[in-house]
Amino acid sequence: MVIAPILVEKGELRERIEVIAARTGMSAHRVNECLRLLRKHACIRSQGGADDGAPVYVLNRG
């Protein structure tokens, strides 16, 4: 799992930081930094949380 392809394919990402870190081999800190960079550049926006408490990030279109 890599963040950008999932966002492009599904339009959203609903995974806990720790799950993304485990699947990508990155540290949780690094995953958080990547998500922060995407938010800073308005590539994604936070859309609340999933039922399991995972953050939901949505791809900005347009």
Contacts in CASP RR format, 6 or more apart in sequence:
PFRMAT RR
TARGET T0000
AUTHOR 0000-0000-0000
METHOD contacts of the structure
MODEL  1
MVIAPILVEKGELRERIEVIAARTGMSAHRVNECLRLLRKHACIRSQGGA
DDGAPVYVLNRG
1 15 0 8 1.000
1 20 0 8 1.000
1 23 0 8 1.000
1 24 0 8 1.000
2 24 0 8 1.000
3 13 0 8 1.000
3 20 0 8 1.000
3 24 0 8 1.000
3 31 0 8 1.000
3 34 0 8 1.000
3 35 0 8 1.000
3 38 0 8 1.000
6 13 0 8 1.000
7 13 0 8 1.000
7 43 0 8 1.000
7 44 0 8 1.000
7 57 0 8 1.000
7 59 0 8 1.000
8 59 0 8 1.000
11 58 0 8 1.000
11 59 0 8 1.000
12 47 0 8 1.000
12 56 0 8 1.000
12 57 0 8 1.000
12 58 0 8 1.000
12 59 0 8 1.000
13 20 0 8 1.000
13 44 0 8 1.000
13 56 0 8 1.000
13 57 0 8 1.000
14 49 0 8 1.000
14 50 0 8 1.000
14 54 0 8 1.000
14 55 0 8 1.000
14 56 0 8 1.000
15 54 0 8 1.000
16 52 0 8 1.000
16 53 0 8 1.000
16 54 0 8 1.000
16 55 0 8 1.000
17 28 0 8 1.000
17 31 0 8 1.000
17 32 0 8 1.000
17 35 0 8 1.000
17 55 0 8 1.000
18 28 0 8 1.000
19 54 0 8 1.000
20 26 0 8 1.000
20 31 0 8 1.000
21 27 0 8 1.000
21 28 0 8 1.000
21 30 0 8 1.000
21 31 0 8 1.000
24 31 0 8 1.000
26 34 0 8 1.000
35 44 0 8 1.000
35 57 0 8 1.000
38 44 0 8 1.000
38 57 0 8 1.000
39 45 0 8 1.000
39 46 0 8 1.000
39 57 0 8 1.000
42 60 0 8 1.000
43 59 0 8 1.000
43 60 0 8 1.000
44 57 0 8 1.000
44 58 0 8 1.000
44 59 0 8 1.000
44 60 0 8 1.000
45 57 0 8 1.000
45 58 0 8 1.000
45 60 0 8 1.000
46 55 0 8 1.000
46 56 0 8 1.000
46 57 0 8 1.000
46 58 0 8 1.000
47 56 0 8 1.000
47 57 0 8 1.000
47 58 0 8 1.000
48 55 0 8 1.000
48 56 0 8 1.000
49 55 0 8 1.000
49 56 0 8 1.000
50 56 0 8 1.000
END
